[in-house]
Amino acid sequence: MIRLKSEYLTPDEVALELKLSKYTVYELIKRKELPASKLGRSLRVMRTDLDAFMNGQKTREEALPLQAGTAGGLLRKNAEPMDIYFAGSHDLTIDLLTQHLAQRGISLLPVFSGSLDGLIELYKGRVELAGCHLLDRTSGEYNLPHIQCLLPTEGAVVVNLVSRWQGFIVPKSNPRMITSWQEFFSGNHRIINRQRGSGTRLLLDFKLRQLGKSPDRIPGYELEATTHYATASAVAKGDADVALGIESVARGMGLDFFPIQEERYDLVIPTSLLHEERFSILQEVLNDPGFKQAIVAQGGYNVSQTGVEIARIT
């Protein structure tokens, strides 16, 4: 987590501290759960107000708006009828999905907790939608083995959001010529890692073991960030020479990208919620050509399966 000394924070800075989407921060401000003031044309949150808000969320269980489900399903507390609570992996398409759903009256409220934690929160019944890109090192399959393991008795539908490239985020022109896992793990380059439980970290650790490399010999391996933005920012600032991440973020920050592995990012929805209007609208947005065009415009994504049902877990 970054530490900011400014008395006033932008919504983007608040989002980084809370590990939330900036759209969730705007929603908290709109609902007056987080005080904010206008300075000129911009919103600002006082550090003291943010600290008070964070102190009020003493545990993760208290912060999440859903309680564990019973036989009747999820127990929504303090939730608006058209809210959808999300936990899982960070991806730019979640921000796009939030925007497109908002145009149809649905508030998607994401917490970027990593792929594995997203599935765990779904299993506990404390969110209603999870996003993951978890590689199974035995089968080489994405997501389904992990979902079947974590949700063995829960009915769920797995719907594709995107396929995307993971690769090496590097400065312009890739001055260190990092184009392979062997070079990435050579010990000659400072990296910045993602947090444990994220799909990106799982992929990195899998390749580390596969190549028989020791993490102790990788400068920066112990440094963790919770979003692709944060890792790319470290490269942009010169605090790291390379990071494993996604192409759209690299392009958006003016960095170069060397693709290394294509992966599938899926959404997981409890079967019991599929009949509800908010999830019907979610499916409509996923299949909307305008939404898909907006994804493609960011670069690094394949939308050929976006909105397609991959599997049903029963």
TORFIFI-206710 format. One line per 4 residues: their letters; for each residue x, y, z of C-alpha. Coordinates in steps of 0.001 Angstrom, whole numbers, plus 524288, in hexadecimal, padded with zeros to 5 digits. Layout:
N
A	X/Y/Z ~ ...
END
This chain:
314
MIRL	80000/80000/80000 ~ 80536/80D64/7FC86 ~ 806AE/817AA/806FB ~ 8027E/82558/8039B
KSEY	805CF/8315E/80BC1 ~ 7FC4C/83AAB/80538 ~ 7F12B/83FBD/80D99 ~ 7E7EF/83E5C/801FF
LTPD	7E726/83230/7F969 ~ 7E14A/83059/7EBEF ~ 7D740/8256F/7E9EC ~ 7E1C3/81DE7/7E268
EVAL	7EB06/81EB9/7EE16 ~ 7E02E/81A71/7F736 ~ 7DD56/80EDF/7EE46 ~ 7EB96/80A98/7EF13
ELKL	7EB85/80B35/7FDE3 ~ 7DEAD/803D6/7FF48 ~ 7E1C9/7FA13/7F456 ~ 7D4F9/7FDB1/7EDCD
SKYT	7D0F2/801E4/7E044 ~ 7D087/810AF/7DEF9 ~ 7C24E/80F1B/7DAF0 ~ 7BF85/808A5/7E801
VYEL	7C5D5/8144D/7EEBF ~ 7BD00/81D8D/7E71A ~ 7B15F/81538/7EB25 ~ 7B567/8161D/7F986
IKRK	7B673/824E0/7F80D ~ 7A940/825B0/7F121 ~ 7A2E6/81E12/7FC2A ~ 7A97F/8270C/80617
ELPA	7B037/81B75/80C79 ~ 7BD48/8220E/809B9 ~ 7BDB0/830F8/80B54 ~ 7C36C/838C3/8000D
SKLG	7C4A1/84709/7FC50 ~ 7C5F3/84E25/7EF77 ~ 7D298/85592/7ED50 ~ 7D081/85CE1/7E0AB
RSLR	7CB2C/852CB/7D735 ~ 7D0F3/84719/7DE43 ~ 7CC77/83EB5/7E99A ~ 7D5A4/83D16/7F512
VMRT	7D4F4/83495/80136 ~ 7DB64/83950/80DA5 ~ 7E56C/83017/81378 ~ 7DE85/830D5/820AF
DLDA	7D187/82CE8/81A66 ~ 7D7E3/8217B/81371 ~ 7DE69/81D12/8200C ~ 7D148/81DCA/82718
FMNG	7CAE2/815ED/81C45 ~ 7D591/80B8B/81CCA ~ 7D4C8/80AC1/82B96 ~ 7C638/808AC/82A48
QKTR	7C8C7/7FCC7/821CD ~ 7D008/7F562/82C5B ~ 7CFA1/7E827/825D4 ~ 7CDCB/7E383/81813
EEAL	7C140/7DC9D/81C47 ~ 7BB92/7E98B/82124 ~ 7BFBA/7F0A3/814CB ~ 7B8D8/7E75C/80B80
PLQA	7AA45/7E9C6/80A2A ~ 7A63F/7DB7B/80979 ~ 7A549/7D15A/8141F ~ 7A6EA/7C2CF/81244
GTAG	79B72/7BC86/80B7E ~ 791D1/7B2DD/81100 ~ 78982/7A917/809A5 ~ 781E2/7B4DD/804D3
GLLR	78DFC/7BAE1/7FEA5 ~ 795CC/7C72A/8013C ~ 79212/7D0A0/80BF5 ~ 793D3/7DE53/8067E
KNAE	795DC/7E8C3/810CF ~ 7956C/7F748/80D86 ~ 7954E/7F3B8/7FF26 ~ 78D7B/7FAA5/7F4A5
PMDI	784D9/7F1B1/7EC49 ~ 78CE6/7F3EA/7DFFA ~ 79A71/7F2B9/7E61A ~ 7A3A5/7E79D/7E29C
YFAG	7AF05/7E530/7EBD7 ~ 7BB43/7E00F/7E54B ~ 7C837/7DAD0/7EA42 ~ 7D370/7D59F/7E25B
SHDL	7DE82/7D8BB/7D947 ~ 7E170/7E65F/7D476 ~ 7DF36/7E8E7/7C611 ~ 7DC0E/7F51E/7BE40
TIDL	7D013/7EE76/7B89A ~ 7C9E6/7EE59/7C634 ~ 7CA8F/7FD2E/7C602 ~ 7C435/7FD12/7B88B
LTQH	7B9EC/7F38C/7BD39 ~ 7B713/7FC7F/7C8BF ~ 7B4EC/807F7/7BF8B ~ 7AC28/80093/7B612
LAQR	7A3FD/7FAC4/7C0FF ~ 7A257/8083C/7C71D ~ 79C42/80CEA/7BA5C ~ 791BF/80297/7BC8B
GISL	78F5E/80592/7CACC ~ 7980E/7FB0C/7D0CC ~ 7A2C6/7FE59/7DAAA ~ 7AE1D/7F4C8/7D9EB
LPVF	7B62D/7F675/7E650 ~ 7C36A/7EFC7/7E4B0 ~ 7CDA8/7EC49/7EEC0 ~ 7DA58/7E82F/7E82B
SGSL	7DEA1/7DD47/7F136 ~ 7E51E/7D3EA/7E7A1 ~ 7DF5D/7C84D/7E06A ~ 7E04C/7BE77/7EB72
DGLI	7DAB7/7C784/7F5D9 ~ 7CFB4/7CB13/7EC93 ~ 7CB79/7BCD7/7EBC2 ~ 7CCBB/7BB57/7FA80
ELYK	7C416/7C73F/7FCBC ~ 7BA14/7C18B/7F34C ~ 7BA87/7B48B/7FA76 ~ 7B83F/7BB87/80770
GRVE	7AC77/7C267/80187 ~ 7B1EA/7CFF6/80418 ~ 7B224/7D440/7F5CB ~ 7A98E/7D0B4/7EA3E
LAGC	7B345/7D0B1/7DF14 ~ 7C17E/7CC7E/7DE0E ~ 7CBC2/7CE9E/7D397 ~ 7D758/7C582/7D1D3
HLLD	7E27D/7C14B/7C8EE ~ 7E877/7B5F1/7D061 ~ 7F162/7AC68/7C961 ~ 7F0BE/79E39/7CDC3
RTSG	7FEB3/79969/7CCBA ~ 7FAB8/78B2A/7CB59 ~ 7F0F2/78C32/7C045 ~ 7F4F0/79931/7BA48
EYNL	7E693/79D2B/7BAF6 ~ 7E268/7AA7F/7BFA1 ~ 7D8DB/7AC83/7CAC7 ~ 7D008/7A086/7CA39
PHIQ	7D85F/7976B/7D2D1 ~ 7D970/7A21B/7DD2B ~ 7CAF5/7A560/7DC8A ~ 7C725/7970C/7DDAB
CLLP	7D048/795A8/7E951 ~ 7CB94/7A1CF/7F087 ~ 7BD2F/7A0DF/7ED06 ~ 7BB13/7920B/7ED05
TEGA	7ACF4/79274/7F1B8 ~ 7A931/79FFF/7ED0B ~ 7A1E4/7A222/7E05F ~ 7A93C/7ABE6/7D7F2
VVVN	7AA1D/7B02B/7C9DA ~ 7B74C/7B3AD/7C3EF ~ 7B66A/7BE21/7B961 ~ 7C1EE/7C349/7B1BB
LVSR	7C542/7D19F/7B30B ~ 7D16A/7D217/7AA62 ~ 7DD87/7CAFC/7A63A ~ 7E9A5/7D32F/7A820
WQGF	7F858/7D2BC/7A73C ~ 800FD/7D250/7B31C ~ 80ECA/7D6AF/7B071 ~ 81A35/7DF16/7B45D
IVPK	8178C/7ED82/7B6C2 ~ 82437/7F4B7/7B3DA ~ 828E7/8028A/7B0E0 ~ 82817/80782/7A2EE
SNPR	8308D/7FFC5/7995B ~ 832BD/7F52B/7A3AE ~ 840C2/7F9A6/7A682 ~ 84418/7ED62/7AE24
MITS	83EB7/7E468/7A375 ~ 83646/7DC5A/7ACB1 ~ 82F61/7D2F9/7A36E ~ 82F1D/7C5DF/7AA9C
WQEF	82C41/7C01B/7B7EF ~ 83A93/7BC38/7B8EF ~ 83EAD/7CA69/7B770 ~ 833B7/7CF2D/7C066
FSGN	838BC/7C60F/7CB18 ~ 84733/7C819/7C847 ~ 84931/7D04B/7D48A ~ 84E47/7DB8B/7CC51
HRII	841A4/7E361/7CC97 ~ 8397A/7E960/7D770 ~ 82B71/7E4B6/7D704 ~ 81F43/7E87A/7DE7A
NRQR	81602/7DD6E/7E20A ~ 8074A/7DC30/7E373 ~ 800F6/7D821/7F041 ~ 7FF33/7C9DD/7F427
GSGT	7F240/7C475/7EF3A ~ 7F252/7CC5E/7E2A6 ~ 7F240/7C506/7D5C5 ~ 7FE3C/7CC80/7D149
RLLL	805C8/7C84F/7DD71 ~ 8015F/7BA39/7DB7D ~ 80699/7BA5F/7CD96 ~ 8137D/7C082/7D1B7
DFKL	8159F/7B6D2/7DCDA ~ 811EC/7AB69/7D40C ~ 81C31/7AF5F/7CA06 ~ 82619/7B1AE/7D4EA
RQLG	82461/7A3B1/7D9C9 ~ 823EE/79E3E/7CC03 ~ 8312F/7A42A/7C906 ~ 836EB/7A05A/7D635
KSPD	839FE/7AE58/7DA1A ~ 83ABB/7B356/7E80B ~ 832BE/7BF76/7EB69 ~ 83DDD/7C3C2/7F45B
RIPG	8460A/7C688/7E846 ~ 83BCD/7CF32/7E1B4 ~ 83D76/7DD90/7E5AF ~ 8303C/7E32D/7E962
YELE	8291D/7D633/7EA7D ~ 824A7/7D9B2/7F83F ~ 81ED7/7E6CD/7F3E1 ~ 81032/7E536/7F1C1
ATTH	805F7/7EDAE/7EB2B ~ 7F759/7EB5C/7EA68 ~ 7F441/7F041/7DCAA ~ 7FA44/7F02E/7CF17
YATA	7FA61/7FF05/7CFC0 ~ 8031F/7FE99/7DBBF ~ 80D0B/7F54C/7D5BE ~ 80D71/7FCDA/7C8E4
SAVA	80F0A/8098B/7D084 ~ 81B13/803F5/7D742 ~ 82114/80131/7C9EA ~ 81D65/80EB6/7C4E9
KGDA	823D0/81526/7D0BA ~ 83035/80CFA/7CF6F ~ 82DDA/805EB/7DC4E ~ 82D94/7F8F2/7D4E3
DVAL	83370/7F48F/7C7FE ~ 82854/7EB68/7C463 ~ 81B39/7E684/7C939 ~ 81244/7DB84/7C52F
GIES	8055C/7E17A/7C10B ~ 7FBB3/7E42A/7B61F ~ 7FD5C/7EB42/7A93C ~ 7F246/7F510/7AABE
VARG	7F85A/7FAE1/7B70B ~ 805E6/7FB7A/7B0E9 ~ 80093/8028C/7A4FD ~ 7F886/80BCD/7AD49
MGLD	8049A/80FEB/7B4E5 ~ 80D5C/811A0/7A905 ~ 81592/8058C/7ABEA ~ 8197E/7FA38/7A33D
FFPI	81445/7EC76/7A45A ~ 81997/7DF21/7A093 ~ 80EAC/7D4CB/7A032 ~ 811B8/7C7F0/7A6D5
QEER	804FF/7C09B/7A977 ~ 7F6AA/7C1D6/7A59C ~ 7ECF3/7BF6B/7B07C ~ 7DE4B/7BF15/7B285
YDLV	7D7D5/7C86F/7BC18 ~ 7CA7A/7C34D/7C05A ~ 7BF3A/7C81F/7C8A7 ~ 7B8D8/7BED6/7D258
IPTS	7AA6E/7C0D1/7D595 ~ 7A262/7B8F1/7DF70 ~ 797D3/7B18B/7D804 ~ 78D9D/7B612/7E1D3
LLHE	78F73/7C436/7DD70 ~ 78E79/7C257/7CEBF ~ 77FCF/7C4E7/7CE65 ~ 78129/7D24C/7D4BD
ERFS	77FD3/7DE54/7CC24 ~ 78D2D/7E3DD/7CFB8 ~ 793EC/7D77B/7CB09 ~ 78BAE/7D6F8/7BEBE
ILQE	7906D/7E4C2/7BBE5 ~ 79E62/7E067/7BEC8 ~ 79D0C/7D5CD/7B463 ~ 79787/7DFBB/7AAC3
VLND	7A311/7E8D1/7ACE5 ~ 7ACD9/7DDCD/7AB20 ~ 7A6CC/7DABE/79DDF ~ 7A559/7E8EF/799A7
PGFK	7ADD1/7EBEB/78D8E ~ 7B066/7F999/792E2 ~ 7B61D/7F400/79F65 ~ 7BEA5/7EA97/797AB
QAIV	7C375/7F593/78ED4 ~ 7C73D/7FD85/79AD6 ~ 7CF3D/7F1EF/79FD9 ~ 7D634/7EFF2/792D4
AQGG	7D995/7FE6C/79232 ~ 7E227/7FCC9/79E50 ~ 7EAD6/7F2CB/7978C ~ 7EF8C/7E586/79C25
YNVS	7E230/7DF06/79CF3 ~ 7DAFD/7D479/79560 ~ 7CC1F/7D59C/79667 ~ 7C87D/7C9F8/78DE8
QTGV	7C2EF/7C2F6/799E5 ~ 7BE57/7CEBC/7A1B9 ~ 7B0F7/7CBA2/7A777 ~ 7B1FA/7BD2B/7A3FC
EIAR	7AE7C/7B366/7AE9E ~ 7BA9E/7AB33/7B0DE ~ 7B515/7A189/7BAB9 ~ 7AB02/79F06/7C537
IT	7AF97/79A46/7D276 ~ 7A528/791E7/7D8FC
END
